[in-house]
Amino acid sequence: MGTLKTLLRAGIIGSMLAIIPLSSAHALQCSNTGKNFNNWKKEFALEYKGKFKKSTLAKFSKVNYNTKVMKSDRNNKAKFKGSFDSFYKRRSKGVAPIAKKKWKKYKRFFNKAEKQFGVPAEIILTIWGLETGFSGFLGKTNILESTATLAYDCRRSESLFFNELLAALTIIDKGMINLDKRNGAIHGEIGGTQFLPSRFLSSATDYDGGGVDVFRSPGDVIGSTAKWFADNGWKRGGDYQRGSANFRVIMKWNRADNYQFTIPKLAKVIRTKYAPK
Ligand SMILES: [Ca+2]
């Protein structure tokens, strides 16, 4: 998750603004408790009447305020705290050997992604492994519920998550995913590499036919993740260690230093010791 500034720079919020104007967002009253959530949903549905389908707004009107989401969001920084060494050890544990197997098994998709987007397999493998253990844990929180709860919360509503809620509703509106019936991580992250809804809209790609499915299709996870890096300025064949141009793209992926530093270090280990022969 980036700061507002980072996201603006990354064009994530900009791309949402192009889809739905945010002028009416300020009329909605945020809150730090769940008390006014039902009224807020009613006001929201009035504001966006005609901008989303009736069926989409009907799904939105059924979501509940999720206290677990808010509790976790308030403690979010703690997940990335501590020294880099301890963070790296904890998060990278066991990733590389599985990355080796996945690289071999899905070589055709990694090759395609590298050819098309210039993003090397080890970067995608690292992100996929760190985010969900290669789609092993996709999260247990209803995605529309978490984005709506975060959009309603005062700390979040004016910026990032209001846009994410609009993106989530756009995904439902276009019939891409029924996010009111799908689970993700606590901030409404979607699929194998935990795209926020706006990232899904900008970068989700069908890489193996049959439509986009970043929950179940490894090919789509690989292609979509590579596309996100390319969309954000990845330079083909360039170095990605700290200080490089590609590292600045890595910094847009997640704003926590420990996470940012883990990506090139683990990717290098995967490339040098675990690449298929
Ligand atoms: Ca597909």
Boltz pocket constraint, residues with backbone or C-beta under 6 A from the ligand:
constraints:
  - pocket:
      binder: B
      contacts: [[A, 205], [A, 206], [A, 207], [A, 208], [A, 209], [A, 210], [A, 211], [A, 212], [A, 213], [A, 217], [A, 220]]
      max_distance: 6.0
